Amino acid sequence: MRHAESSRDYHGLPDHDRPLNAQGQRDACLVGDALAGRGWLPQLVLVSSSTRTLETLEGMVQHMEGVRTEIKPEIYHAGISTLLTQLEGMLGEGTTMILGHNPGSEVLINHLTGEWHTMPPAAAALLVESGGDWLIEDLICPRELD
């Protein structure tokens, strides 16, 4: 999942510390509801340490009771090799969510599936491993949920 839309109103604030804007706060809740409705809730969330990713996760908190969360500073603007390393920490069974940034989200999906999917803010993709291959089952985009 990519973080929800962040604010550009805080001039001088480091990129890492930018919060969500009002649309991002709404979208995080919408996507949380959609994930729950589809039965996609993770058992483990590996989340970037940035303010906007943590606020995105907080917006979905009503659906995340009992979910193990690990804050991973290395996910912040990570490249493909770092994201692949994070996959080594995934659960053997169940669903693991990586909540990060672009272009990493798009590049990881492309690397795993061989398909290119645009990941706008708050988009979530469900990838399923099948016989050693990764397949994209569905993609949630908040603008399509309104």
Residue, then its C-alpha position, 0 to 999 in steps of 0.5 A: m500500500r502507498h501512503a495517503e495524500s500528504s500535505r505540501d502546506y508545511h514549507g521548511l518541514p523535512d519530507h519525512d515529517r510531512p503529515l496527511n492533508a484532509q483528503g489523505q485522512r479521508d482516503a485512509c479511512l475509506v481504504g481501511d473500510a474497503l480492505a476490511g470489506r474485502g477481507w484483506l486485513p493483514q496480520l502484519v504491517l511493515v510501515s515506513s517511519s514517515t509521518r504520512t505513512l504512520e498517519t495512513l495506518e492510524g486512519m485505518v486503526q478501527h480495522m487493525e485491532g490485534v495486527r502486529t505493526e513494525i515501524k521500518p525506517e528503511i522503507y522510507h523511499a526504499g529501492i527495490s533491493t531494500l523492499l525485497t529484503q523486507l519481504e523476507g520478514m513476511l509471515g509464512e501464512g496470512t497477509t503482510m502489508i508493506l505501507g510505504h511510498n512511490p516509486g517503491s510501491e509501483v516498482l515492487i509490484n512490477h518486479l514481483t508480477g511483471e505488470w505495471h500498475t499506477m499506485p496513486p496515494a492510498a492505493a492498495a494492491l493485493l498480491v497473491e503468491s501462487g506456485g512461486d509466482w506473484l499475481i495481482e488479484d485486485l487494486i483498491c484506489p480511493r478515488e474509485l470508492d467515493 
